[in-house]
Amino acid sequence: MGAVPKRGESRNWSASSIRRVLTSEVYIGKFYYNRRETRKIRGEQLAERMRGFLSGTYSAWLFVAGDDVKGYALVDHGRHPLYLRQFFICRHCRRQGWGRKGFHLLLQELGTDTIDIDVLVWNTRGRRFWESLGFAGRSIRMRYEPGRGPDDGDAAERGV
C-alpha cells in the first residue's frame, strides 16, 4: 500500500529508469539545493558547482519515470565507502515512495550495499527518512563559527 503517484504515473521503475549523467552537458539547473543556514544555489551557479563535482571523483544520477525526472543523486567515488553527497527528490514527488525506490536503484547501479551520508541537524524529516531505510548514526560532526556560540565572547571574562 502507499500513496498513488500524481498524474497517473507508473510506480514501476526498471533499472533503465536511473541514468548516469555522463557529460558536463547535463545539469540539474532547474532544481536548487536549499540548505538552511547556507545560501541557496540556483541556475548557472548550481551548474558551475555541478561541473566541478563531475570533473572530479563524483557521478550524478537522475531518477526518471517515463520522461519525468523525479530527482537526482550525487555520489563521491573518492571515498570509501562511497559517499552520497546530495539526494534530491522533487517536491511534488515526495512522500510517494520515489525516494525509497530511487535510493535502492542507486545502490544497485553502484554495485554496493554500503554508503555514507551526512544529514544536517535541523533536517528531522530527512533523518527519519534515512533511518527508515536502515541508516544509523556513527558520529556527530560539529562546526565552530565565531560569534555563533551561546558563550562566545564570555570566555575571556571567565578566565578561560
Beta strands, then each sheet from edge to edge (+ up, - down):
strand 1: 18-21
strand 2: 58-65
strand 3: 68-76
strand 4: 82-89
strand 5: 115-116
sheet 1: 1+ 2- 3+ 4- 5-
end
